[in-house]
Amino acid sequence: MRYTLPLLVVCLLCCFKSLAQNQKSIDSLSQMLKSSLKDEERISIYISLAEQYQDADSASTMQYTSIAKELADKINSQELAILALLPDIRLNISLGNYEIAKEIVEPTVQKSRAISFSHGEAKGLELSGRIERYSGNYGQALMHYRKALDIFTSLNDKESIASIANAMGIIYSKIGDTVEAIEYFLKALDTHEALANHRAVSKILNNIGIIFKKQGDYDKALEFYNRSIDNGLKIGCMGTLSSSYNNIGNVFISKKEYERAISYYNKSFEIRSKIGDKRGIADNIMNRAEAQSGLKRYNLSISEYQKAMTIFEEIGDREGLTYAFYNIGKTYFEINRLDSAEYYFKRSVALSREIGYLWNVANSLEALSRLNYKLGDYSGAYLNLKGYNELSDSLKNDKKLSEMALIEAKYEFDKREEKLQFEQEKSEIEYQKSLSQQRFVLLLVLVISLAILVILIIFIRAYVLKQKTNLKLSKINKEILLKNNKILAQKNELNTALKGKELLMQEMYHRTKNNLLMIENLFSAQMSETKDLKVKNALEANQSRLESISLIHKILFQNEYFETISLEIYIRKLVNRLHTALAEEHKIHIDVLVDDVLLHVNYMMPIALIVNEILTNAFKHAFSDQQYGKLKITGKYSGENLSIEISDNGKGFNFNQLKHKSFGLILIEGLVDQLRGAYHFKNDFGTTFKLKIPIRAKIIADRIRETSVA
């Protein structure tokens, strides 16, 4: 009985995790909380909700975690209390709060071990490994991951085993063992695809792409990054989307397409800023700095690198610091500030060796070699280049290096066996070596003398050209200054004219709105005086049509755009008004799923009248014989056509009989012809109206917005 509850919770979590791939799953979980559930079931739902909000809403994650923890303490369930802490730990890791995360996870592991809660212990060890990995302690991270892997294997938890495999693949890629890294990534990918865990699949595709990018296979890297983006868009996973955009930017950096790289970094930066990913923000800033350096904007580049370095120091990300040191040094090298460049390259080598990040050790050694050569320190240049070549060969082919180590060991053994013979030949070898060194020194002196002469000639020529260029630049700068002053004056005049136009447009919409309101009041007064039902109905219908047009002007008056209006905003406001005026006493559930597109007023007017006519008819007549009803309005924009569909489950009507009797239907037909569109009605368990219009509009959101009115 002791393990029944934890296992039940684990199963519920896995189930909810596979379901919670979009907002509908979150809504489903929230709806379940309204039912009569046991405390254990409610805790499981709160934990699942905390996990689903982790990448998009940190406040909601903290809220649901707190509720789950309080309930677990209330029913005295130690296992559920441990599971309730896990989303909070993951959130702090993603925000770069490694010390806070460590303070929570270490007692969690100890407590799980004390009560023999294997699942909680393994999850805690996995998170401990993640903290150490982000802190650059790869050896400690692998130790935690292997312990967690043993426990998950004994529990036959396939999803967690795959998660550990992915994490270990990342570490092996960091320390240069690409063969081992790819093997772990592919194992994790196969398992997550079989389990339909799309979020994990996106992350692994990114990791594989990173390895191909490091190997210089950019097409293959882009293939995996784009697969990750497609997968991330399906599930709305903001974290993996930001990583994919950032990684694509890295590919374009390598291809020297810097402007394209910056555009992708900005996409990633925008997402990470919204979700508060400090480590990712620093990574974006540093990558953007590298692109600025490629565009010769060195001062901006150094400023960006220093911002990133500050964030890495703040969150304790030593791996990120190695990147920052190396790239700042590289930028200083580009602008010939060699003392500063040497300082940062050496810091990069020292920290990279400390955390075992061999790729960055190799890159920094190669940069130091070039710097030493430029300073005339040929001995230092040779030693650093030798270190780079040895380390680079090691990273490219670990297997060959291992075989070489065995050969060298055998050679050392044979050499000791032949020590006597070696001693006899030592004098001759040293003599030959001395002669070789003398020849080398003479050759080196000759080469250096020639190099100095060539450099002196180049310097004198460059100085003369620079003086001539400075004179030309001075003249050009004066001309540019005069042109800039003229442009600034013209810009000020245009801004003044634009502000005046905006004020006139606002006043026009305000007056139009007031005039329409006056006409509506006249209709209301006329309706109150007439007793003829047909006249009263006609006045009421025309008043509704006027209100639909007035609503457009009301939105335009409040809007920052003066000629366009959001279709989604307009339809939601129109639905709310008509529901309140015509059908508030009926229990009607209304779904609004409309693309957020901007339409010009010339299109919006006839569309508004058509939608008003259909909705008015539905509210008045569709549900007159029933207490409950459903109404659904959808609007989709394909880039060439706008499709609007309005359907209800009411009693329906005979379109052919009413077509030539109803003024509203005649009005619809005329407006559709005006828009050069097409429409039709369908009676099938209610009425469905479909409208298709050829139109060009502007998308202002990347998804359909959904609202419901009950």
C-alpha positions in Angstrom: 0.0 0.0 0.0 2.9 2.3 0.7 3.9 2.6 -3.0 0.3 2.6 -4.5 -0.2 6.4 -4.1 3.2 7.5 -5.7 2.7 5.1 -8.6 -0.9 6.4 -9.1 0.5 10.0 -9.1 3.3 9.1 -11.6 0.7 7.5 -14.0 -1.5 10.5 -13.8 1.4 12.9 -14.4 2.5 10.9 -17.5 -1.1 10.9 -18.8 -1.6 14.6 -18.3 1.9 15.4 -19.8 1.0 13.6 -23.0 -2.4 15.4 -23.2 -1.2 18.9 -22.2 0.3 19.9 -25.6 -1.9 22.9 -26.1 -4.4 25.3 -24.5 -7.3 22.8 -24.9 -5.5 20.4 -22.6 -4.9 23.1 -20.0 -8.6 24.0 -20.2 -9.5 20.3 -19.8 -7.4 20.0 -16.7 -8.9 23.2 -15.2 -12.4 21.9 -16.0 -11.6 18.7 -14.1 -10.9 20.7 -11.0 -14.5 21.8 -10.9 -15.6 18.1 -10.4 -15.7 16.3 -7.1 -12.3 14.7 -6.8 -10.2 13.2 -4.1 -7.3 15.4 -2.7 -4.7 13.1 -4.3 -6.3 13.6 -7.7 -6.5 17.4 -7.3 -2.8 17.6 -6.3 -1.9 15.6 -9.4 -3.8 18.1 -11.6 -2.2 21.1 -10.0 1.2 19.6 -10.6 0.4 19.0 -14.2 -0.9 22.5 -14.7 2.4 23.9 -13.1 4.4 21.9 -15.6 2.4 23.0 -18.6 2.8 26.7 -17.7 6.6 26.3 -17.1 7.7 27.6 -20.5 5.2 30.4 -20.9 3.9 31.7 -17.5 6.3 31.5 -14.5 3.7 33.2 -12.2 1.1 30.4 -12.9 3.8 27.7 -12.4 4.6 29.1 -8.9 0.9 29.5 -8.0 -0.1 25.9 -8.9 3.1 24.5 -7.3 2.2 26.3 -4.0 -1.4 25.0 -4.1 -0.2 21.4 -4.7 2.3 21.6 -1.9 -0.2 23.0 0.6 -2.7 20.2 -0.2 0.0 17.5 0.0 1.0 18.8 3.5 -2.6 19.0 4.5 -3.2 15.3 3.8 0.3 14.4 5.1 1.5 12.9 1.8 5.3 13.1 1.7 5.5 11.6 -1.9 3.1 14.1 -3.3 4.9 17.0 -1.5 8.1 15.9 -3.2 6.5 15.8 -6.6 4.9 19.2 -6.1 8.4 20.7 -5.7 9.7 19.5 -9.1 8.1 22.2 -11.3 9.4 24.9 -9.0 12.9 23.5 -9.3 12.7 23.3 -13.1 11.4 26.9 -13.3 14.3 28.2 -11.2 16.8 26.4 -13.5 15.2 27.8 -16.6 15.4 31.3 -15.1 19.1 30.8 -14.3 18.5 30.8 -10.5 20.9 27.8 -10.0 21.7 28.4 -6.3 18.0 28.6 -5.4 17.3 25.4 -7.4 20.1 23.6 -5.7 18.8 24.7 -2.2 15.5 23.0 -3.1 16.7 19.9 -4.9 19.3 18.6 -2.5 16.9 18.2 0.5 14.3 16.7 -2.0 16.8 13.9 -3.0 17.7 13.2 0.6 14.1 13.1 1.7 13.1 10.8 -1.2 15.9 8.4 -0.3 14.9 8.4 3.4 11.3 7.3 2.6 12.4 5.0 -0.2 10.6 7.0 -2.9 12.6 6.0 -5.9 10.8 8.1 -8.5 11.3 11.3 -6.5 15.0 10.5 -5.8 15.6 9.9 -9.6 13.8 13.1 -10.6 15.8 15.0 -8.1 19.1 13.5 -9.3 18.2 14.4 -12.9 17.6 18.0 -11.9 20.8 18.1 -9.9 22.6 16.9 -13.1 21.0 19.7 -15.1 22.1 22.4 -12.5 25.7 21.1 -12.6 25.6 20.9 -16.5 24.5 24.6 -16.7 27.2 25.5 -14.2 29.9 23.9 -16.3 30.6 21.0 -13.8 30.3 18.2 -16.4 31.9 15.4 -14.3 29.4 16.1 -11.5 26.5 16.3 -13.9 27.4 12.9 -15.5 27.6 11.3 -12.0 24.1 12.5 -11.1 22.7 11.5 -14.5 24.1 7.9 -14.2 22.6 7.4 -10.8 19.2 8.7 -12.0 19.5 6.4 -15.1 20.0 3.3 -12.9 16.8 4.1 -10.9 14.7 4.9 -13.9 15.8 1.7 -15.6 14.8 -0.3 -12.5 11.4 1.5 -12.7 11.1 0.9 -16.5 10.3 4.6 -16.9 10.9 4.9 -20.6 10.2 8.7 -20.9 12.6 9.5 -18.1 15.3 7.2 -19.5 15.1 9.0 -22.8 15.3 12.4 -21.0 18.5 11.3 -19.2 19.9 10.0 -22.6 19.3 13.4 -24.2 21.0 15.2 -21.2 24.1 12.9 -21.4 24.3 13.4 -25.1 24.5 17.2 -24.5 27.4 16.7 -22.1 29.3 14.4 -24.4 28.9 16.9 -27.2 30.3 19.6 -24.9 33.5 17.6 -24.1 34.0 16.7 -27.7 32.8 13.1 -27.9 30.5 13.5 -30.9 30.1 9.8 -31.6 28.8 9.1 -28.1 26.7 12.2 -28.1 24.9 11.3 -31.4 24.3 7.7 -30.1 22.6 9.1 -26.9 20.5 11.6 -28.9 19.2 9.1 -31.3 18.2 6.7 -28.4 16.3 9.6 -26.8 14.7 10.7 -30.1 13.4 7.2 -30.9 11.8 6.8 -27.4 10.2 10.3 -27.3 8.8 9.9 -30.8 7.2 6.6 -29.8 5.7 8.2 -26.7 4.5 11.2 -28.8 6.4 13.6 -26.5 6.7 16.4 -29.1 8.3 18.9 -26.7 11.2 16.6 -26.0 11.5 15.7 -29.7 11.9 19.4 -30.5 14.7 19.8 -28.0 16.6 16.7 -29.2 16.3 17.8 -32.9 18.0 21.0 -31.8 20.8 19.2 -30.0 21.5 17.0 -33.1 21.5 20.1 -35.3 24.1 21.7 -33.0 26.5 18.8 -33.5 26.2 18.9 -37.3 26.8 22.7 -37.2 30.0 22.2 -35.2 31.1 19.7 -37.8 30.5 22.3 -40.6 27.5 20.4 -42.1 25.2 23.5 -42.2 22.5 22.1 -44.5 22.1 19.1 -42.2 22.0 21.4 -39.1 19.3 23.6 -40.7 17.3 20.5 -41.6 17.2 19.4 -37.9 16.5 23.0 -36.6 13.6 23.5 -39.0 12.2 20.1 -38.0 12.4 21.3 -34.4 10.6 24.6 -35.3 7.8 22.7 -37.1 7.3 20.4 -34.1 7.5 23.3 -31.7 4.8 25.4 -33.6 2.4 22.4 -33.4 2.5 22.3 -29.6 3.2 26.0 -28.9 6.4 25.3 -27.0 8.0 28.7 -26.7 11.3 27.5 -25.1 12.2 25.1 -27.9 11.1 27.6 -30.5 13.5 30.3 -29.1 16.4 27.7 -29.1 15.7 26.8 -32.7 15.7 30.4 -33.9 18.9 31.0 -32.0 20.6 28.0 -33.5 19.6 28.9 -37.0 21.1 32.3 -36.3 24.4 30.5 -35.4 24.4 28.7 -38.8 24.0 32.0 -40.6 26.9 33.5 -38.5 29.1 30.6 -39.7 28.0 31.3 -43.3 28.8 35.0 -42.8 25.2 36.1 -43.5 25.1 38.4 -40.5 21.9 40.4 -41.1 19.9 37.1 -41.5 21.5 35.9 -38.3 20.5 39.0 -36.4 16.9 38.6 -37.5 16.7 35.1 -36.0 18.5 36.1 -32.8 15.9 38.9 -32.4 13.1 36.4 -32.7 14.7 34.2 -30.1 15.4 37.2 -27.8 11.7 38.3 -28.0 10.5 34.9 -26.8 13.1 34.5 -24.1 12.4 38.0 -22.7 8.7 37.1 -22.4 9.3 33.8 -20.5 12.2 35.3 -18.4 15.0 32.9 -19.6 18.1 34.8 -18.3 20.6 32.3 -19.7 18.9 32.3 -23.1 18.8 36.1 -23.1 22.5 36.3 -22.4 23.1 33.7 -25.2 21.1 35.8 -27.7 22.9 39.0 -26.7 26.3 37.4 -27.2 25.4 35.9 -30.6 24.0 39.2 -31.7 27.3 40.8 -30.7 29.2 38.3 -32.9 27.0 39.3 -35.8 27.7 43.0 -35.2 31.4 42.2 -35.1 31.1 40.5 -38.5 29.5 43.7 -39.8 32.5 45.7 -38.5 30.4 47.3 -35.7 33.1 46.6 -33.1 32.1 49.1 -30.4 28.5 47.8 -30.4 29.8 44.2 -30.4 32.0 44.7 -27.4 29.2 46.4 -25.5 26.8 43.5 -26.2 29.4 40.9 -25.1 29.9 42.7 -21.8 26.1 42.7 -21.2 26.1 39.0 -21.8 29.1 38.5 -19.6 27.4 40.3 -16.7 24.3 38.1 -17.0 26.4 34.9 -17.1 28.3 36.0 -14.0 25.0 36.8 -12.2 23.5 33.4 -12.8 26.8 31.5 -12.4 26.9 30.1 -15.9 30.7 29.3 -16.3 30.2 27.7 -19.7 28.6 31.0 -21.0 31.5 32.9 -19.5 34.0 30.9 -21.5 32.1 31.9 -24.7 32.0 35.6 -23.6 35.7 35.7 -22.8 36.7 34.1 -26.1 34.5 36.4 -28.2 35.5 39.6 -26.5 39.1 38.7 -27.0 38.4 38.0 -30.7 36.7 41.4 -31.2 39.6 43.2 -29.5 42.0 41.3 -31.8 40.0 42.5 -34.8 40.5 46.2 -33.8 44.2 45.6 -32.9 43.8 46.1 -29.1 46.1 43.1 -28.6 46.7 43.5 -24.8 43.0 43.3 -24.1 42.6 40.5 -26.5 45.4 38.4 -24.9 43.8 39.0 -21.4 40.4 37.6 -22.4 41.8 34.7 -24.5 43.9 33.5 -21.5 40.8 33.8 -19.2 38.9 31.7 -21.7 41.6 29.0 -21.8 41.8 28.9 -18.0 38.1 28.6 -17.3 37.5 26.2 -20.3 40.2 23.8 -18.9 38.7 24.1 -15.4 35.2 23.0 -16.6 36.5 20.5 -19.2 35.1 22.4 -22.2 37.8 21.2 -24.7 36.3 22.7 -27.9 36.6 26.2 -26.4 40.2 25.4 -25.1 41.2 24.6 -28.7 39.6 27.7 -30.2 41.2 30.0 -27.6 44.6 28.4 -28.1 44.4 28.9 -31.8 43.5 32.6 -31.3 46.4 33.0 -28.8 48.7 31.6 -31.4 47.7 34.1 -34.0 48.0 36.9 -31.5 51.5 35.8 -30.4 52.6 35.7 -34.0 51.3 39.2 -34.6 53.2 40.4 -31.5 56.4 38.8 -32.7 56.3 36.1 -30.0 57.0 33.2 -32.3 57.8 30.7 -29.6 54.5 31.4 -27.9 52.7 31.2 -31.2 54.3 27.8 -32.0 53.5 26.3 -28.6 49.8 27.5 -28.6 49.4 26.4 -32.2 50.8 23.0 -31.3 48.4 22.7 -28.4 45.5 23.7 -30.7 46.4 21.1 -33.3 46.8 18.3 -30.7 43.5 19.1 -29.0 41.7 19.6 -32.4 42.9 16.2 -33.6 41.8 14.7 -30.3 38.3 16.1 -30.6 37.9 15.1 -34.3 38.9 11.5 -33.8 39.0 10.2 -30.2 39.4 6.6 -31.4 42.6 7.4 -33.4 44.0 9.3 -30.4 43.4 6.3 -28.2 45.2 4.0 -30.6 48.1 6.6 -30.8 48.3 6.5 -27.0 48.7 2.7 -27.0 51.4 3.0 -29.7 53.2 5.7 -27.7 53.0 3.6 -24.6 54.5 0.6 -26.4 57.2 2.9 -27.9 58.1 4.1 -24.4 58.4 0.5 -23.2 60.6 -0.4 -26.2 62.6 2.7 -25.6 63.4 1.8 -22.1 64.6 -1.6 -23.3 67.0 0.1 -25.7 68.2 2.6 -23.2 71.9 1.6 -23.4 72.0 1.9 -27.2 70.2 5.3 -27.0 72.8 6.6 -24.5 75.6 5.6 -26.9 74.0 7.5 -29.8 73.0 10.5 -27.6 76.1 12.6 -28.3 75.8 12.3 -32.1 72.1 13.2 -31.9 72.7 16.3 -29.8 75.5 17.5 -32.1 73.1 17.2 -35.1 70.4 18.9 -33.2 72.7 21.8 -32.4 73.6 22.2 -36.1 69.9 22.1 -37.0 69.1 24.8 -34.3 71.8 27.1 -35.7 70.5 26.7 -39.2 67.0 27.4 -37.9 68.1 30.6 -36.0 69.9 31.9 -39.1 66.9 31.2 -41.3 64.6 32.8 -38.7 66.7 36.0 -38.5 66.6 36.3 -42.3 62.8 35.8 -42.5 62.2 38.3 -39.7 64.5 40.9 -41.4 62.6 40.5 -44.7 59.3 40.7 -42.9 60.2 43.9 -41.0 61.3 45.5 -44.3 58.1 44.5 -46.0 56.0 45.7 -43.1 57.9 49.1 -43.0 57.2 49.6 -46.7 53.5 48.7 -46.3 53.2 51.0 -43.3 54.7 54.0 -45.1 52.4 53.5 -48.1 49.4 53.0 -45.8 50.2 56.3 -44.0 50.4 58.2 -47.2 47.1 56.7 -48.4 45.5 57.4 -45.1 46.3 61.1 -45.2 44.8 61.4 -48.7 41.7 59.4 -47.5 41.3 61.6 -44.5 41.2 64.7 -46.6 38.5 63.2 -48.9 36.5 61.9 -45.9 36.6 65.4 -44.3 35.1 66.9 -47.4 32.4 64.1 -47.7 31.5 64.5 -44.0 30.8 68.2 -44.5 28.5 67.4 -47.4 26.8 64.7 -45.4 26.2 67.1 -42.5 24.5 69.6 -44.8 22.3 66.9 -46.3 21.4 65.5 -42.9 20.3 69.0 -41.7 18.1 69.3 -44.7 16.6 65.8 -44.2 16.0 66.6 -40.5 14.1 69.8 -41.4 12.0 67.9 -43.9 11.3 65.1 -41.4 10.1 67.7 -38.8 7.7 69.2 -41.3 6.4 65.7 -42.3 5.9 64.8 -38.6 3.9 68.0 -38.0 1.7 67.4 -41.0 1.2 63.7 -40.0 0.1 64.7 -36.5 -2.4 67.2 -37.9 -3.8 64.5 -40.2 -4.2 62.1 -37.3 -6.1 64.7 -35.3 -8.4 65.4 -38.2 -9.0 61.6 -38.7 -9.8 61.2 -35.0 -12.2 64.2 -35.1 -13.9 62.8 -38.3 -14.5 59.3 -36.7 -15.7 61.0 -33.5 -18.2 63.1 -35.3 -19.3 60.2 -37.5 -19.9 58.0 -34.4 -21.9 60.8 -32.8 -24.0 61.4 -35.9 -24.7 57.6 -36.2 -25.7 57.6 -32.5 -28.1 60.5 -33.2 -29.7 58.5 -36.0 -30.0 55.5 -33.8 -31.8 57.6 -31.2 -34.2 58.9 -33.9 -35.0 55.2 -34.8 -35.6 54.4 -31.2 -38.0 57.4 -30.8 -39.8 56.4 -34.0 -40.2 52.8 -32.8 -41.7 54.0 -29.5 -44.4 56.0 -31.4 -45.4 53.5 -34.1 -47.9 50.7 -33.4 -47.4 49.0 -36.8 -45.5 45.8 -36.1 -44.0 45.5 -39.5 -42.8 49.2 -39.4 -41.5 48.7 -35.9 -39.5 45.5 -37.0 -38.1 47.3 -40.0 -37.0 50.2 -37.9 -35.5 47.9 -35.3 -33.6 46.0 -38.1 -32.2 49.2 -39.6 -31.3 50.4 -36.1 -29.2 47.2 -35.6 -27.5 47.7 -39.0 -26.7 51.3 -38.0 -25.3 50.1 -34.7 -23.0 47.6 -36.5 -21.6 50.5 -38.6 -21.4 52.7 -35.5 -19.4 50.1 -33.7 -16.7 50.3 -36.5 -16.3 54.0 -36.0 -16.2 53.6 -32.3 -13.3 51.1 -32.6 -11.5 53.3 -35.2 -11.8 56.3 -32.8 -10.1 54.2 -30.1 -7.6 52.5 -32.4 -4.0 53.5 -33.3 -4.8 52.7 -37.0 -7.1 55.1 -38.8 -8.0 53.1 -41.9 -7.9 49.5 -40.7 -9.7 47.5 -38.0 -9.2 44.1 -36.4 -11.7 41.6 -37.6 -11.3 39.5 -34.5 -11.9 42.5 -32.1 -14.9 43.7 -34.1 -16.7 40.4 -34.2 -16.2 39.8 -30.5 -17.7 43.2 -29.7 -20.6 42.7 -32.2 -21.4 39.2 -30.7 -21.4 40.6 -27.1 -23.7 43.5 -28.1 -26.2 41.3 -30.1 -26.2 38.6 -27.4 -27.0 41.2 -24.7 -29.7 42.9 -26.8 -31.5 39.9 -28.4 -30.8 36.6 -26.6 -29.6 37.2 -23.1 -32.5 35.3 -21.7 -31.5 32.2 -23.7 -28.7 29.9 -22.6 -26.6 30.1 -25.8 -22.9 29.0 -25.8 -21.0 31.0 -28.4 -17.5 30.1 -29.7 -15.5 32.8 -31.6 -12.5 31.6 -33.5 -11.3 34.4 -35.7 -7.9 35.2 -37.2 -6.5 38.5 -35.9 -6.3 40.3 -39.3 -6.4 44.0 -40.1 -9.1 44.9 -42.8 -9.5 48.3 -44.5 -12.7 50.1 -43.7 -13.9 49.8 -47.3 -14.0 46.0 -46.7 -15.1 46.1 -43.1 -18.3 48.0 -43.7 -20.1 45.4 -46.0 -18.6 42.5 -44.0 -20.0 44.1 -40.7 -23.5 44.4 -42.2 -23.4 40.8 -43.5 -22.3 39.3 -40.1 -24.7 41.6 -38.3 -27.6 40.3 -40.5 -26.7 36.6 -40.0 -26.2 36.9 -36.2 -29.3 39.0 -35.7 -31.4 36.4 -37.5 -29.8 33.6 -35.5 -30.4 35.3 -32.1 -34.0 36.1 -33.0 -35.2 33.0 -34.7 -32.8 30.0 -34.5 -33.4 29.2 -30.8 -37.0 30.3 -30.4 -38.2 26.7 -29.8 -35.4 25.5 -27.5 -33.9 26.5 -24.2 -30.3 25.8 -25.0 -28.3 26.5 -28.1 -24.8 26.7 -29.6 -23.5 29.3 -32.0 -20.0 29.2 -33.6 -18.3 32.0 -35.6 -15.0 31.2 -37.4 -12.8 33.4 -39.6 -9.7 32.2 -41.4 -7.4 34.2 -43.6 -5.2 32.2 -46.1 -3.2 35.1 -47.5 -5.5 35.4 -50.6 -9.0 34.7 -49.3 -11.0 35.5 -46.2 -13.5 32.8 -45.2 -16.2 33.4 -42.6 -18.5 30.7 -41.3 -21.5 31.1 -38.9 -23.3 28.0 -37.7 -26.0 27.2 -35.1 -27.8 24.1 -33.9 -31.2 25.9 -34.1 -34.4 24.9 -36.0 -33.0 26.1 -39.4 -35.0 27.7 -42.2 -35.9 27.2 -45.9 -33.5 29.5 -47.8 -35.3 29.1 -51.2 -38.7 30.2 -49.8 -37.3 33.3 -48.0 -34.7 34.4 -50.6 -37.1 36.7 -52.4 -39.2 37.8 -49.4 -36.5 38.9 -46.8 -34.9 42.3 -47.2 -32.0 41.1 -45.1 -31.2 38.2 -47.5 -31.5 40.6 -50.5 -29.1 43.0 -48.6 -26.6 40.1 -48.0 -26.7 39.1 -51.7 -26.0 42.7 -52.8 -23.1 43.2 -50.3 -21.5 39.9 -51.3 -21.6 40.9 -55.0 -20.1 44.2 -54.0 -17.2 42.3 -52.3 -16.9 40.0 -55.4 -17.3 37.0 -53.1 -19.5 33.9 -52.8 -21.9 32.6 -50.1 -24.3 29.8 -49.4 -26.6 28.5 -46.6 -26.7 24.9 -45.4 -29.4 23.3 -43.2 -28.1 20.3 -41.4 -29.1 20.0 -37.7 -29.2 23.8 -37.7 -28.1 26.5 -40.1 -24.6 27.2 -41.5 -23.7 30.3 -43.4 -20.4 30.3 -45.4 -18.8 33.4 -47.0 -15.6 33.5 -49.0 -14.1 36.8 -50.1 -10.9 37.5 -52.2 -9.1 40.0 -50.1 -5.6 41.1 -49.1 -5.1 41.9 -45.4 -2.4 42.2 -42.7 -1.9 39.4 -40.2 -1.2 40.9 -36.7 -1.2 37.6 -34.8 0.2 34.2 -35.6 -2.7 32.1 -34.3 -6.5 32.1 -34.2 -7.9 33.7 -31.0 -10.7 31.9 -29.3 -13.3 33.3 -26.9 -16.5 31.7 -25.6 -19.7 33.3 -24.3 -22.2 31.3 -22.4 
